[in-house]
Amino acid sequence: MLQNELFNNIIRDSNAGYWKLYDNPEREVWSEKFYDNLGYEKEKVTTTIDYFLEHLLHQEDVELFRDNFFNYRCNTVHFRQHIKILTKKGEYKLFRCATNNELPVNIKSEISFIFFIEVKLDPEQNITKDNFYYKETAQMTATGSWYVDFAERKSFWDFETRRILEYPDDYIPSLKDSANYYAEDSRQQAADLFFNCAMVGTPFNTEIKMVTANNRIFWVRAIGKPVYNEDKEIIGIRGVFQDIDEIKRKELRLLKSIDIIASQNSRLFNFAHIVSHNLRSHTSNLSLLVQLIEDIDNPEEKIGLIKEIKQISYSLNTTIEHLNEIVAIHTNKDQQKKAIKFIDAFNLVTNGIGQMIAVSKTKFIIDFSDLEEINYISAYLESILLNLITNAIKYKHPDRDPVIRIRTYVNDDNKYLEISDNGIGIDMQLFKDKIFGMYKTFHYNKDAVGIGLFLTKNQVESLNGKITVDSEVDKGTTFTIEF
């Protein structure tokens, strides 16, 4: 029995019968109410799915119910469906069948059930209404239906699928063209989902990018499940998909905004740390030295302490300059952008560090063909290129000359700049969360200050961009900037 007292109430109030399913199909149980509703005697009916499909269920409902039944038994995919069942009097009664999760209340049970609730309407009239509402619902929710037949090696689309994918009404979908219905970066995902569904019967419910006949890329919610034959073999896949492009893009923009806010908070934390820690350290040292000078009578000792004051003063001035640079970035972010050719910015930067490039024997491989120019603040783009190029040269591998690859590209309407090197790399496990921190260094280089990457990140993000890094020790580093 069910572990929920609501079960008896459901049976009594809805005039429902039920099937109780077990792992062993031979143990399937049909309830007394199910027999009563159809007028059959228990001894005259075989309680198996095969008998039900062949002798009791209306032919129009066999295929869909068989798919739903086996998906429920094999994959616990819950369903709800209207079906017509033959009674002992030779007429069909309309029932709404539903599984545990599809009922109006949550019935707790370790055993699977299918409930059959009689519908007190004319079957043909009800089915006609269902078809009407199906079409209306499909159009209003932008939901298309599709079916792939493995035996016939054919695909079938409904009217809404053709409309969403912008194909004409007479277009015949083809299995060999199926990859073309998905965005290039989603094709492997689609192939994996279909393979698992076709081979082992794994249903799917996912978000994926598709592409229309007019090459418009958009997001959909795709749901699919296997189709079974009488021998319980998978002979196809049936599914639906819904256009969720507007909602998904808003979600992605929101996530991007959250990332930017988190990054801004991190920058504020860094800024506050420098102000509260570094400046206080300098001023405390100055105060201490001044106190010592006042307390010491020996002129030579005073001169020595004054020299230390000069060094502290220099460090204090450097720290303030770094803080001014950060403030200047956010002060200047609203200045007028202009179209900048990447090759012009690259040439300007490399000409300025020509001696450094020559001495290090650095080789450049550049490709700006996919994205030749961008609207940006020229000083920022030049600073970004300068910092990343000089870092690649400073941290070159001792056993090889530096090779720096720079390219631009466009992916899904987003614009990117990628700078890769073959240097000593960064240990991402140790320093992944510190790479863009202020005064963070990762190599034993006497020239390392730890300000360049921090400023670069500030410049990129002040214009709502994003910078990421991928690196491997002894192999090199790649910085990717999304504008």
Sequence and secondary structure as in RCSB ss.txt:
>XXXX:A:sequence
MLQNELFNNIIRDSNAGYWKLYDNPEREVWSEKFYDNLGYEKEKVTTTIDYFLEHLLHQEDVELFRDNFFNYRCN
TVHFRQHIKILTKKGEYKLFRCATNNELPVNIKSEISFIFFIEVKLDPEQNITKDNFYYKETAQMTATGSWYVDF
AERKSFWDFETRRILEYPDDYIPSLKDSANYYAEDSRQQAADLFFNCAMVGTPFNTEIKMVTANNRIFWVRAIGK
PVYNEDKEIIGIRGVFQDIDEIKRKELRLLKSIDIIASQNSRLFNFAHIVSHNLRSHTSNLSLLVQLIEDIDNPE
EKIGLIKEIKQISYSLNTTIEHLNEIVAIHTNKDQQKKAIKFIDAFNLVTNGIGQMIAVSKTKFIIDFSDLEEIN
YISAYLESILLNLITNAIKYKHPDRDPVIRIRTYVNDDNKYLEISDNGIGIDMQLFKDKIFGMYKTFHYNKDAVG
IGLFLTKNQVESLNGKITVDSEVDKGTTFTIEF
>XXXX:A:secstr
  S THHHHHHHHHTEEEEEE SSGGG EE HHHHHHHT  GGGS  SHHHIIIIIB HHHHHHHHHHHHHHHHH
    EEEEEEE TTS EEEEEEEEGGGSSS    SSEEEEEEE  S HHHHHHHHHHHHHHHHHHHTEEEEEEET
TTTEEEE HHHHHHTT  TT    GGGGGGGB GGGHHHHHHHHHHHHHH   EEEEEEEE TT  EEEEEEEEE
EEE TTS EEEEEEEEEE HHHHHHHHHHHHHHHHHHHHHHHHHHHHHIIIIIIHHHHHHHHHHHHHHHH   HH
HHHHHHHHHHHHHHHHHHHHHHHHHHHHHHHHTTS  EEEEHHHHHHHHHHHTHHHHHHHT EEEEE SS  EEE
E HHHHHHHHHHHHHHHHHT  TTS  EEEEEEEEETTEEEEEEEE SS   HHHHTTTTTSTT   S  TT  S
 HHHHHHHHHHHTT EEEEEEETTTEEEEEEE 
